[in-house]
Amino acid sequence: MNLITKLYWHTNVKDFVTGLSILSRGSIDEKLRWTFSLYDINGDGCITRDEMTDIVTAVYELMGKFSDPNMDTDGVRERVDRIFQKMDGNKDGVVTLTEFLDACRSDPEISASMAALDTAF
């Protein structure tokens, strides 16, 4: 079972509707907090490099031919490494909600990626 299938089966209708509502009508802060919760797969309040890699990989798998054609496994890892280094402010190996929000608001590359949340829905 791939990660997309696992995520699908672990998401119930209420979570889906809540997420869709936040993405379509929520403030940027609500969207960022929802995105953090998506990346925090185990719900422990922080994002590990592995969690980020799993989600980014799943997104590229989901997008298929519409994704960056050069984004193979190595490309995903390089992108995750670059973003993770920027987000992990205290370099403790995890990204907290505060670090995530700060990075999303202040780093141009991360801000551009997160701006897609405003235009996608």
The first five atom37 places (N, CA, C, CB, O) and aatype in JSON, in Angstrom:
{
  "aatype": [12, 2, 10, 9, 16, 11, 10, 18, 17, 8, 16, 2, 19, 11, 3, 13, 19, 16, 7, 10, 15, 9, 10, 15, 1, 7, 15, 9, 3, 6, 11, 10, 1, 17, 16, 13, 15, 10, 18, 3, 9, 2, 7, 3, 7, 4, 9, 16, 1, 3, 6, 12, 16, 3, 9, 19, 16, 0, 19, 18, 6, 10, 12, 7, 11, 13, 15, 3, 14, 2, 12, 3, 16, 3, 7, 19, 1, 6, 1, 19, 3, 1, 9, 13, 5, 11, 12, 3, 7, 2, 11, 3, 7, 19, 19, 16, 10, 16, 6, 13, 10, 3, 0, 4, 1, 15, 3, 14, 6, 9, 15, 0, 15, 12, 0, 0, 10, 3, 16, 0, 13],
  "atom_mask": [
    [1, 1, 1, 1, 1],
    [1, 1, 1, 1, 1],
    [1, 1, 1, 1, 1],
    [1, 1, 1, 1, 1],
    [1, 1, 1, 1, 1],
    [1, 1, 1, 1, 1],
    [1, 1, 1, 1, 1],
    [1, 1, 1, 1, 1],
    [1, 1, 1, 1, 1],
    [1, 1, 1, 1, 1],
    [1, 1, 1, 1, 1],
    [1, 1, 1, 1, 1],
    [1, 1, 1, 1, 1],
    [1, 1, 1, 1, 1],
    [1, 1, 1, 1, 1],
    [1, 1, 1, 1, 1],
    [1, 1, 1, 1, 1],
    [1, 1, 1, 1, 1],
    [1, 1, 1, 0, 1],
    [1, 1, 1, 1, 1],
    [1, 1, 1, 1, 1],
    [1, 1, 1, 1, 1],
    [1, 1, 1, 1, 1],
    [1, 1, 1, 1, 1],
    [1, 1, 1, 1, 1],
    [1, 1, 1, 0, 1],
    [1, 1, 1, 1, 1],
    [1, 1, 1, 1, 1],
    [1, 1, 1, 1, 1],
    [1, 1, 1, 1, 1],
    [1, 1, 1, 1, 1],
    [1, 1, 1, 1, 1],
    [1, 1, 1, 1, 1],
    [1, 1, 1, 1, 1],
    [1, 1, 1, 1, 1],
    [1, 1, 1, 1, 1],
    [1, 1, 1, 1, 1],
    [1, 1, 1, 1, 1],
    [1, 1, 1, 1, 1],
    [1, 1, 1, 1, 1],
    [1, 1, 1, 1, 1],
    [1, 1, 1, 1, 1],
    [1, 1, 1, 0, 1],
    [1, 1, 1, 1, 1],
    [1, 1, 1, 0, 1],
    [1, 1, 1, 1, 1],
    [1, 1, 1, 1, 1],
    [1, 1, 1, 1, 1],
    [1, 1, 1, 1, 1],
    [1, 1, 1, 1, 1],
    [1, 1, 1, 1, 1],
    [1, 1, 1, 1, 1],
    [1, 1, 1, 1, 1],
    [1, 1, 1, 1, 1],
    [1, 1, 1, 1, 1],
    [1, 1, 1, 1, 1],
    [1, 1, 1, 1, 1],
    [1, 1, 1, 1, 1],
    [1, 1, 1, 1, 1],
    [1, 1, 1, 1, 1],
    [1, 1, 1, 1, 1],
    [1, 1, 1, 1, 1],
    [1, 1, 1, 1, 1],
    [1, 1, 1, 0, 1],
    [1, 1, 1, 1, 1],
    [1, 1, 1, 1, 1],
    [1, 1, 1, 1, 1],
    [1, 1, 1, 1, 1],
    [1, 1, 1, 1, 1],
    [1, 1, 1, 1, 1],
    [1, 1, 1, 1, 1],
    [1, 1, 1, 1, 1],
    [1, 1, 1, 1, 1],
    [1, 1, 1, 1, 1],
    [1, 1, 1, 0, 1],
    [1, 1, 1, 1, 1],
    [1, 1, 1, 1, 1],
    [1, 1, 1, 1, 1],
    [1, 1, 1, 1, 1],
    [1, 1, 1, 1, 1],
    [1, 1, 1, 1, 1],
    [1, 1, 1, 1, 1],
    [1, 1, 1, 1, 1],
    [1, 1, 1, 1, 1],
    [1, 1, 1, 1, 1],
    [1, 1, 1, 1, 1],
    [1, 1, 1, 1, 1],
    [1, 1, 1, 1, 1],
    [1, 1, 1, 0, 1],
    [1, 1, 1, 1, 1],
    [1, 1, 1, 1, 1],
    [1, 1, 1, 1, 1],
    [1, 1, 1, 0, 1],
    [1, 1, 1, 1, 1],
    [1, 1, 1, 1, 1],
    [1, 1, 1, 1, 1],
    [1, 1, 1, 1, 1],
    [1, 1, 1, 1, 1],
    [1, 1, 1, 1, 1],
    [1, 1, 1, 1, 1],
    [1, 1, 1, 1, 1],
    [1, 1, 1, 1, 1],
    [1, 1, 1, 1, 1],
    [1, 1, 1, 1, 1],
    [1, 1, 1, 1, 1],
    [1, 1, 1, 1, 1],
    [1, 1, 1, 1, 1],
    [1, 1, 1, 1, 1],
    [1, 1, 1, 1, 1],
    [1, 1, 1, 1, 1],
    [1, 1, 1, 1, 1],
    [1, 1, 1, 1, 1],
    [1, 1, 1, 1, 1],
    [1, 1, 1, 1, 1],
    [1, 1, 1, 1, 1],
    [1, 1, 1, 1, 1],
    [1, 1, 1, 1, 1],
    [1, 1, 1, 1, 1],
    [1, 1, 1, 1, 1],
    [1, 1, 1, 1, 1],
    [1, 1, 1, 1, 1]
  ],
  "atom_positions": [
    [[0.86, -1.17, 0.0], [0.0, 0.0, 0.0], [0.91, 1.24, 0.0], [-0.98, 0.0, 1.24], [1.75, 1.38, 0.89]],
    [[0.74, 2.14, -0.99], [1.58, 3.33, -1.04], [1.06, 4.4, -0.07], [1.64, 3.88, -2.47], [-0.02, 4.26, 0.51]],
    [[1.85, 5.46, 0.09], [1.51, 6.49, 1.07], [0.19, 7.17, 0.74], [2.63, 7.52, 1.14], [-0.59, 7.48, 1.64]],
    [[-0.07, 7.42, -0.53], [-1.33, 8.07, -0.91], [-2.51, 7.22, -0.46], [-1.38, 8.31, -2.43], [-3.48, 7.76, 0.08]],
    [[-2.44, 5.93, -0.68], [-3.52, 5.03, -0.26], [-3.67, 5.04, 1.25], [-3.26, 3.6, -0.76], [-4.78, 5.08, 1.77]],
    [[-2.54, 5.0, 1.97], [-2.59, 5.04, 3.43], [-3.24, 6.34, 3.91], [-1.19, 4.9, 4.03], [-4.09, 6.32, 4.8]],
    [[-2.82, 7.47, 3.32], [-3.4, 8.75, 3.73], [-4.9, 8.79, 3.44], [-2.7, 9.91, 3.0], [-5.68, 9.3, 4.24]],
    [[-5.29, 8.24, 2.3], [-6.71, 8.21, 1.94], [-7.51, 7.43, 2.97], [-6.89, 7.59, 0.55], [-8.55, 7.91, 3.44]],
    [[-7.05, 6.27, 3.32], [-7.8, 5.42, 4.24], [-7.79, 5.95, 5.67], [-7.24, 4.02, 4.21], [-8.66, 5.59, 6.46]],
    [[-6.83, 6.79, 6.01], [-6.76, 7.34, 7.36], [-7.48, 8.69, 7.47], [-5.31, 7.5, 7.78], [-7.56, 9.27, 8.55]],
    [[-8.0, 9.16, 6.37], [-8.72, 10.43, 6.38], [-10.21, 10.14, 6.27], [-8.25, 11.36, 5.22], [-10.66, 9.5, 5.32]],
    [[-10.96, 10.6, 7.25], [-12.4, 10.37, 7.16], [-13.09, 11.55, 6.48], [-13.0, 10.13, 8.56], [-12.45, 12.56, 6.19]],
    [[-14.34, 11.43, 6.24], [-15.08, 12.45, 5.52], [-15.04, 13.79, 6.25], [-16.53, 12.02, 5.31], [-14.89, 14.83, 5.61]],
    [[-15.18, 13.77, 7.56], [-15.15, 15.02, 8.33], [-13.82, 15.73, 8.13], [-15.38, 14.74, 9.83], [-13.79, 16.94, 7.89]],
    [[-12.71, 15.0, 8.22], [-11.39, 15.6, 8.01], [-11.28, 16.17, 6.6], [-10.29, 14.57, 8.26], [-10.73, 17.26, 6.41]],
    [[-11.79, 15.44, 5.62], [-11.73, 15.89, 4.24], [-12.5, 17.2, 4.06], [-12.29, 14.82, 3.3], [-11.99, 18.14, 3.46]],
    [[-13.72, 17.25, 4.57], [-14.55, 18.45, 4.43], [-13.92, 19.62, 5.18], [-15.97, 18.18, 4.95], [-13.92, 20.74, 4.68]],
    [[-13.4, 19.37, 6.38], [-12.75, 20.42, 7.15], [-11.55, 20.97, 6.38], [-12.31, 19.9, 8.53], [-11.38, 22.19, 6.26]],
    [[-10.72, 20.08, 5.87], [-9.55, 20.5, 5.1], [-9.93, 21.28, 3.87], [0.0, 0.0, 0.0], [-9.32, 22.3, 3.56]],
    [[-10.93, 20.82, 3.16], [-11.39, 21.52, 1.96], [-11.91, 22.91, 2.3], [-12.47, 20.7, 1.25], [-11.65, 23.86, 1.57]],
    [[-12.64, 23.02, 3.4], [-13.16, 24.31, 3.83], [-12.03, 25.27, 4.17], [-14.08, 24.13, 5.04], [-12.06, 26.44, 3.78]],
    [[-11.04, 24.78, 4.9], [-9.9, 25.62, 5.26], [-9.16, 26.07, 4.01], [-8.94, 24.88, 6.21], [-8.81, 27.24, 3.88]],
    [[-8.91, 25.15, 3.09], [-8.17, 25.49, 1.88], [-8.93, 26.45, 0.98], [-7.83, 24.24, 1.12], [-8.32, 27.26, 0.29]],
    [[-10.25, 26.36, 0.98], [-11.01, 27.21, 0.08], [-11.39, 28.56, 0.69], [-12.26, 26.5, -0.35], [-11.51, 29.55, -0.02]],
    [[-11.59, 28.6, 2.03], [-12.07, 29.84, 2.63], [-11.27, 30.32, 3.83], [-13.47, 29.67, 3.03], [-11.55, 31.39, 4.37]],
    [[-10.28, 29.55, 4.25], [-9.53, 29.9, 5.45], [-8.53, 31.02, 5.22], [0.0, 0.0, 0.0], [-8.15, 31.32, 4.08]],
    [[-8.1, 31.61, 6.3], [-7.03, 32.62, 6.23], [-5.72, 31.92, 5.91], [-6.92, 33.42, 7.58], [-5.62, 30.7, 5.99]],
    [[-4.7, 32.69, 5.54], [-3.4, 32.09, 5.25], [-2.86, 31.38, 6.49], [-2.4, 33.16, 4.76], [-2.22, 30.33, 6.36]],
    [[-3.11, 31.92, 7.67], [-2.66, 31.27, 8.9], [-3.34, 29.91, 9.08], [-2.93, 32.17, 10.12], [-2.69, 28.94, 9.45]],
    [[-4.64, 29.85, 8.83], [-5.36, 28.57, 8.94], [-4.85, 27.57, 7.91], [-6.87, 28.79, 8.74], [-4.71, 26.38, 8.21]],
    [[-4.57, 28.05, 6.71], [-4.04, 27.17, 5.66], [-2.67, 26.62, 6.04], [-3.97, 27.91, 4.33], [-2.38, 25.45, 5.83]],
    [[-1.83, 27.49, 6.6], [-0.49, 27.05, 7.0], [-0.57, 26.05, 8.14], [0.37, 28.25, 7.41], [0.16, 25.06, 8.15]],
    [[-1.44, 26.3, 9.11], [-1.6, 25.36, 10.22], [-2.14, 24.01, 9.73], [-2.55, 25.95, 11.29], [-1.7, 22.96, 10.21]],
    [[-3.08, 24.04, 8.79], [-3.6, 22.8, 8.22], [-2.49, 22.06, 7.47], [-4.79, 23.08, 7.28], [-2.37, 20.84, 7.58]],
    [[-1.69, 22.8, 6.72], [-0.59, 22.19, 5.98], [0.4, 21.56, 6.94], [0.12, 23.23, 5.1], [0.89, 20.45, 6.7]],
    [[0.71, 22.25, 8.05], [1.6, 21.67, 9.06], [1.04, 20.35, 9.56], [1.8, 22.66, 10.23], [1.77, 19.37, 9.69]],
    [[-0.26, 20.32, 9.85], [-0.86, 19.09, 10.38], [-0.81, 17.96, 9.35], [-2.31, 19.35, 10.8], [-0.72, 16.79, 9.72]],
    [[-0.87, 18.3, 8.07], [-0.74, 17.29, 7.02], [0.66, 16.69, 7.02], [-1.06, 17.9, 5.64], [0.83, 15.47, 6.92]],
    [[1.67, 17.54, 7.14], [3.06, 17.07, 7.15], [3.4, 16.32, 8.43], [4.02, 18.25, 6.98], [4.24, 15.42, 8.41]],
    [[2.76, 16.68, 9.53], [3.01, 16.02, 10.82], [2.21, 14.71, 10.85], [2.61, 16.95, 12.02], [1.19, 14.6, 11.54]],
    [[2.69, 13.73, 10.12], [1.96, 12.49, 9.9], [1.58, 11.78, 11.2], [2.78, 11.55, 9.04], [0.46, 11.29, 11.33]],
    [[2.5, 11.73, 12.16], [2.21, 10.99, 13.39], [1.55, 11.85, 14.47], [3.49, 10.4, 13.94], [1.23, 11.36, 15.55]],
    [[1.33, 13.13, 14.18], [0.6, 14.0, 15.09], [1.32, 14.35, 16.38], [0.0, 0.0, 0.0], [0.68, 14.67, 17.38]],
    [[2.66, 14.3, 16.37], [3.41, 14.59, 17.6], [3.78, 16.06, 17.76], [4.66, 13.76, 17.63], [4.49, 16.42, 18.7]],
    [[3.32, 16.91, 16.86], [3.57, 18.34, 16.99], [4.84, 18.83, 16.32], [0.0, 0.0, 0.0], [5.21, 19.99, 16.47]],
    [[5.51, 17.96, 15.59], [6.69, 18.39, 14.84], [6.81, 17.56, 13.56], [7.98, 18.26, 15.7], [6.27, 16.46, 13.46]],
    [[7.53, 18.12, 12.61], [7.73, 17.46, 11.33], [9.17, 16.98, 11.26], [7.41, 18.42, 10.13], [10.11, 17.75, 11.48]],
    [[9.35, 15.7, 10.96], [10.69, 15.16, 10.76], [11.02, 15.22, 9.26], [10.79, 13.68, 11.29], [10.15, 15.42, 8.42]],
    [[12.3, 15.05, 8.96], [12.73, 15.03, 7.57], [12.02, 13.89, 6.82], [14.28, 14.86, 7.48], [11.62, 14.05, 5.66]],
    [[11.86, 12.74, 7.48], [11.18, 11.6, 6.84], [9.72, 11.91, 6.55], [11.28, 10.35, 7.73], [9.21, 11.56, 5.48]],
    [[9.03, 12.57, 7.48], [7.63, 12.94, 7.25], [7.52, 13.89, 6.07], [7.02, 13.58, 8.51], [6.65, 13.73, 5.21]],
    [[8.41, 14.88, 6.03], [8.39, 15.83, 4.92], [8.65, 15.12, 3.59], [9.42, 16.95, 5.15], [8.0, 15.4, 2.59]],
    [[9.61, 14.21, 3.61], [9.93, 13.45, 2.39], [8.74, 12.62, 1.94], [11.15, 12.54, 2.62], [8.43, 12.57, 0.75]],
    [[8.06, 11.97, 2.88], [6.89, 11.16, 2.54], [5.79, 11.99, 1.89], [6.34, 10.47, 3.79], [5.19, 11.58, 0.89]],
    [[5.51, 13.17, 2.45], [4.44, 14.0, 1.91], [4.82, 14.57, 0.55], [4.11, 15.14, 2.88], [4.02, 14.55, -0.38]],
    [[6.04, 15.08, 0.43], [6.47, 15.64, -0.86], [6.45, 14.56, -1.94], [7.89, 16.26, -0.74], [6.02, 14.81, -3.06]],
    [[6.92, 13.36, -1.6], [6.88, 12.24, -2.55], [5.45, 11.93, -2.95], [7.54, 10.99, -1.93], [5.16, 11.73, -4.13]],
    [[4.54, 11.89, -1.98], [3.13, 11.59, -2.26], [2.52, 12.65, -3.16], [2.33, 11.49, -0.95], [1.74, 12.33, -4.06]],
    [[2.86, 13.9, -2.94], [2.33, 14.98, -3.78], [2.8, 14.81, -5.22], [2.76, 16.36, -3.23], [2.01, 14.94, -6.15]],
    [[4.09, 14.53, -5.4], [4.59, 14.33, -6.77], [3.97, 13.09, -7.42], [6.12, 14.2, -6.76], [3.7, 13.1, -8.62]],
    [[3.75, 12.03, -6.64], [3.08, 10.84, -7.19], [1.65, 11.18, -7.59], [3.09, 9.69, -6.15], [1.17, 10.73, -8.63]],
    [[0.98, 11.95, -6.77], [-0.4, 12.34, -7.04], [-0.5, 13.2, -8.29], [-0.98, 13.08, -5.84], [-1.43, 13.05, -9.08]],
    [[0.45, 14.11, -8.47], [0.42, 15.02, -9.61], [0.85, 14.35, -10.91], [1.31, 16.21, -9.34], [0.49, 14.81, -12.0]],
    [[1.59, 13.27, -10.81], [1.99, 12.51, -11.99], [2.63, 13.37, -13.06], [0.0, 0.0, 0.0], [3.61, 14.06, -12.79]],
    [[2.09, 13.32, -14.26], [2.69, 14.02, -15.39], [2.61, 15.54, -15.27], [2.01, 13.59, -16.66], [3.28, 16.25, -16.02]],
    [[1.82, 16.04, -14.34], [1.71, 17.49, -14.16], [2.8, 18.04, -13.25], [0.36, 17.83, -13.6], [2.91, 19.26, -13.09]],
    [[3.61, 17.16, -12.66], [4.67, 17.62, -11.77], [5.94, 17.89, -12.57], [4.95, 16.58, -10.67], [6.02, 17.61, -13.76]],
    [[6.91, 18.44, -11.88], [8.21, 18.72, -12.48], [8.78, 17.42, -13.03], [9.19, 19.36, -11.43], [8.96, 16.46, -12.27]],
    [[9.07, 17.36, -14.34], [9.56, 16.1, -14.91], [10.91, 15.66, -14.37], [9.65, 16.23, -16.41], [11.26, 14.49, -14.48]],
    [[11.67, 16.56, -13.79], [12.98, 16.22, -13.24], [12.92, 15.79, -11.78], [13.91, 17.4, -13.38], [13.96, 15.58, -11.17]],
    [[11.74, 15.66, -11.22], [11.61, 15.4, -9.8], [11.57, 13.9, -9.53], [10.37, 16.08, -9.24], [10.5, 13.33, -9.28]],
    [[12.74, 13.28, -9.57], [12.86, 11.87, -9.22], [13.13, 11.78, -7.72], [13.98, 11.17, -10.05], [13.08, 12.79, -7.02]],
    [[13.43, 10.6, -7.24], [13.67, 10.4, -5.8], [14.79, 11.29, -5.3], [14.01, 8.94, -5.52], [14.68, 11.88, -4.22]],
    [[15.87, 11.39, -6.06], [16.98, 12.25, -5.65], [16.57, 13.72, -5.63], [18.19, 12.06, -6.58], [16.96, 14.47, -4.74]],
    [[15.77, 14.12, -6.62], [15.29, 15.49, -6.66], [14.4, 15.83, -5.48], [0.0, 0.0, 0.0], [14.49, 16.92, -4.92]],
    [[13.55, 14.89, -5.1], [12.68, 15.1, -3.93], [13.54, 15.26, -2.69], [11.69, 13.92, -3.76], [13.32, 16.18, -1.9]],
    [[14.51, 14.38, -2.5], [15.38, 14.45, -1.31], [16.15, 15.78, -1.27], [16.37, 13.27, -1.3], [16.28, 16.38, -0.2]],
    [[16.66, 16.22, -2.42], [17.39, 17.49, -2.45], [16.47, 18.65, -2.08], [18.0, 17.73, -3.85], [16.85, 19.54, -1.32]],
    [[15.26, 18.65, -2.62], [14.31, 19.72, -2.31], [13.95, 19.69, -0.83], [13.03, 19.58, -3.17], [13.93, 20.73, -0.17]],
    [[13.65, 18.51, -0.31], [13.31, 18.38, 1.11], [14.49, 18.83, 1.97], [12.92, 16.92, 1.45], [14.28, 19.56, 2.95]],
    [[15.7, 18.41, 1.64], [16.87, 18.82, 2.43], [17.01, 20.34, 2.46], [18.15, 18.19, 1.85], [17.26, 20.92, 3.52]],
    [[16.84, 20.98, 1.31], [16.97, 22.44, 1.22], [15.9, 23.13, 2.06], [16.88, 22.91, -0.25], [16.2, 24.05, 2.83]],
    [[14.65, 22.7, 1.91], [13.54, 23.32, 2.65], [13.66, 23.02, 4.15], [12.19, 22.83, 2.11], [13.44, 23.9, 4.98]],
    [[14.0, 21.78, 4.48], [14.09, 21.39, 5.89], [15.15, 22.21, 6.6], [14.4, 19.88, 6.01], [14.95, 22.64, 7.74]],
    [[16.3, 22.43, 5.95], [17.36, 23.24, 6.57], [16.87, 24.65, 6.85], [18.6, 23.28, 5.66], [17.21, 25.23, 7.88]],
    [[16.09, 25.2, 5.94], [15.56, 26.55, 6.14], [14.53, 26.59, 7.27], [14.94, 27.07, 4.85], [14.47, 27.57, 8.02]],
    [[13.73, 25.54, 7.4], [12.66, 25.54, 8.4], [13.14, 25.19, 9.8], [11.6, 24.57, 7.99], [12.62, 25.72, 10.78]],
    [[14.13, 24.32, 9.91], [14.6, 23.86, 11.22], [15.52, 24.92, 11.82], [15.34, 22.49, 11.09], [16.75, 24.79, 11.79]],
    [[14.91, 25.95, 12.36], [15.65, 27.11, 12.86], [16.7, 26.8, 13.9], [0.0, 0.0, 0.0], [17.8, 27.35, 13.85]],
    [[16.41, 25.93, 14.85], [17.37, 25.63, 15.91], [18.2, 24.38, 15.62], [16.65, 25.46, 17.23], [18.99, 23.94, 16.46]],
    [[18.03, 23.82, 14.43], [18.83, 22.68, 13.96], [18.78, 21.47, 14.89], [20.28, 23.1, 13.78], [19.79, 20.8, 15.12]],
    [[17.58, 21.19, 15.43], [17.43, 20.03, 16.32], [16.88, 18.8, 15.6], [16.52, 20.38, 17.48], [16.61, 17.78, 16.23]],
    [[16.71, 18.9, 14.28], [16.27, 17.75, 13.51], [14.78, 17.61, 13.34], [0.0, 0.0, 0.0], [14.31, 16.66, 12.71]],
    [[14.01, 18.54, 13.88], [12.56, 18.56, 13.69], [12.1, 20.0, 13.44], [11.82, 17.95, 14.93], [12.77, 20.95, 13.85]],
    [[10.97, 20.14, 12.78], [10.38, 21.45, 12.53], [9.12, 21.56, 13.38], [10.06, 21.66, 11.0], [8.18, 20.78, 13.22]],
    [[9.11, 22.54, 14.27], [7.94, 22.79, 15.11], [6.95, 23.67, 14.35], [8.34, 23.45, 16.45], [7.28, 24.22, 13.29]],
    [[5.75, 23.81, 14.88], [4.76, 24.67, 14.26], [5.29, 26.1, 14.14], [3.45, 24.65, 15.05], [5.13, 26.74, 13.1]],
    [[5.9, 26.6, 15.2], [6.44, 27.97, 15.19], [7.49, 28.13, 14.1], [7.03, 28.32, 16.55], [7.47, 29.11, 13.36]],
    [[8.41, 27.17, 14.0], [9.44, 27.23, 12.96], [8.81, 27.17, 11.57], [10.46, 26.08, 13.13], [9.22, 27.9, 10.66]],
    [[7.82, 26.32, 11.41], [7.13, 26.17, 10.13], [6.46, 27.49, 9.73], [6.08, 25.05, 10.21], [6.64, 27.95, 8.6]],
    [[5.7, 28.08, 10.65], [5.01, 29.33, 10.35], [6.0, 30.44, 10.04], [4.12, 29.74, 11.53], [5.82, 31.19, 9.09]],
    [[7.06, 30.56, 10.84], [8.08, 31.6, 10.62], [8.71, 31.45, 9.24], [9.16, 31.53, 11.7], [8.86, 32.44, 8.52]],
    [[9.08, 30.22, 8.88], [9.73, 29.99, 7.58], [8.77, 30.27, 6.43], [10.25, 28.54, 7.49], [9.16, 30.86, 5.42]],
    [[7.53, 29.85, 6.57], [6.55, 30.07, 5.5], [6.29, 31.55, 5.28], [5.24, 29.36, 5.83], [6.02, 31.98, 4.16]],
    [[6.38, 32.32, 6.33], [6.11, 33.76, 6.22], [7.32, 34.56, 5.79], [5.62, 34.28, 7.55], [7.16, 35.65, 5.23]],
    [[8.53, 34.06, 6.03], [9.71, 34.89, 5.8], [10.6, 34.47, 4.64], [10.52, 34.9, 7.02], [11.27, 35.32, 4.06]],
    [[10.64, 33.2, 4.28], [11.54, 32.75, 3.22], [10.84, 32.84, 1.87], [12.01, 31.29, 3.49], [9.75, 32.29, 1.7]],
    [[11.44, 33.54, 0.9], [10.78, 33.73, -0.4], [10.45, 32.42, -1.13], [11.66, 34.57, -1.28], [9.37, 32.3, -1.7]],
    [[11.35, 31.45, -1.11], [11.09, 30.18, -1.8], [9.93, 29.43, -1.15], [12.35, 29.29, -1.79], [9.05, 28.92, -1.84]],
    [[9.94, 29.38, 0.17], [8.87, 28.69, 0.89], [7.56, 29.46, 0.75], [9.24, 28.5, 2.38], [6.5, 28.86, 0.56]],
    [[7.63, 30.78, 0.85], [6.43, 31.61, 0.7], [5.78, 31.4, -0.66], [6.77, 33.09, 0.88], [4.56, 31.33, -0.76]],
    [[6.61, 31.3, -1.7], [6.07, 31.07, -3.05], [5.36, 29.73, -3.14], [7.2, 31.14, -4.1], [4.3, 29.62, -3.77]],
    [[5.93, 28.71, -2.51], [5.29, 27.39, -2.51], [3.96, 27.43, -1.77], [6.21, 26.34, -1.88], [2.98, 26.85, -2.21]],
    [[3.94, 28.12, -0.64], [2.73, 28.2, 0.17], [1.67, 29.1, -0.47], [3.06, 28.7, 1.57], [0.48, 28.93, -0.22]],
    [[2.11, 30.05, -1.3], [1.15, 30.94, -1.97], [0.24, 30.15, -2.9], [1.89, 32.02, -2.76], [-0.86, 30.59, -3.22]],
    [[0.7, 28.99, -3.32], [-0.13, 28.13, -4.17], [-1.42, 27.75, -3.45], [0.64, 26.86, -4.58], [-2.44, 27.49, -4.09]],
    [[-1.38, 27.72, -2.12], [-2.6, 27.41, -1.36], [-3.66, 28.47, -1.56], [-2.27, 27.28, 0.13], [-4.86, 28.18, -1.52]],
    [[-3.23, 29.72, -1.78], [-4.18, 30.8, -1.99], [-4.81, 30.77, -3.37], [-3.51, 32.13, -1.77], [-5.95, 31.2, -3.55]],
    [[-4.07, 30.25, -4.36], [-4.57, 30.29, -5.72], [-5.16, 28.97, -6.18], [-3.48, 30.7, -6.64], [-5.91, 28.93, -7.16]],
    [[-4.84, 27.88, -5.49], [-5.29, 26.56, -5.94], [-6.77, 26.32, -5.65], [-4.47, 25.48, -5.28], [-7.41, 25.52, -6.33]],
    [[-7.3, 27.02, -4.66], [-8.69, 26.74, -4.27], [-9.52, 27.97, -4.38], [-8.76, 26.19, -2.86], [-10.71, 27.94, -4.09]]
  ]
}
